[in-house]
Amino acid sequence: MQTHGHAAGPVAPAIEPAAPGADECRRLRIVAQIDDPRTWDLTAARLLDSGCRRWRARPDIADHPALLRWTRIQQSQQVPEQPCLRTTFAAVAAGQAIGAGDACTGFAAAIMLLSSCPTEAILQSDTPSDPHIVRFSVYAYREDDLPLAEDLITTTIHTCGTVLVRRCTVVRRRPGATTPVLGQPVPELFVLGSTAAR
């Protein structure tokens, strides 16, 4: 007896193809609780030092493809939504100190220097006695290394705290548009839903 298997049909992509002429930007949001602030501070400083060493005194820094691409993107926006990658790279090229003892600012700069994805890290706690809650936002187009940025964040958090929320959304823009054409969760990347990540 001969058995014929049925060929599986095409699987629908998790993210539908962008409309022609539309730009697709992913925004990864992670909310984490820092249980060991000292380890958080030390790790942020080490990552920032690594990122600065990678780019300091490099003559080709202005030709970095991600930097050129993000500069074009942000210059085309009336109000850029993402942290400015160029500002961080320019500070490193000029030998300026980044972060000035602020672990969140230093950590965000480190992620930008190591993954070339615009990143922000914001401390949500109001008083020193509150738990240290940090909200991360990372922006990436298909050419950017979002997995590296996410790995750097989650690996760091696992050494000193807990990831509370992780959510990835996709926003598509048409050239010249000032508002998103479409914003939707990315199904396979949605882990925990919470208004804290919005």
Beta strands, then each sheet from edge to edge (+ up, - down):
strand 1: 23-34
strand 2: 119-123
strand 3: 132-140
strand 4: 161-173
strand 5: 182-185
sheet 1: 2+ 3- 1+ 4- 5+
end
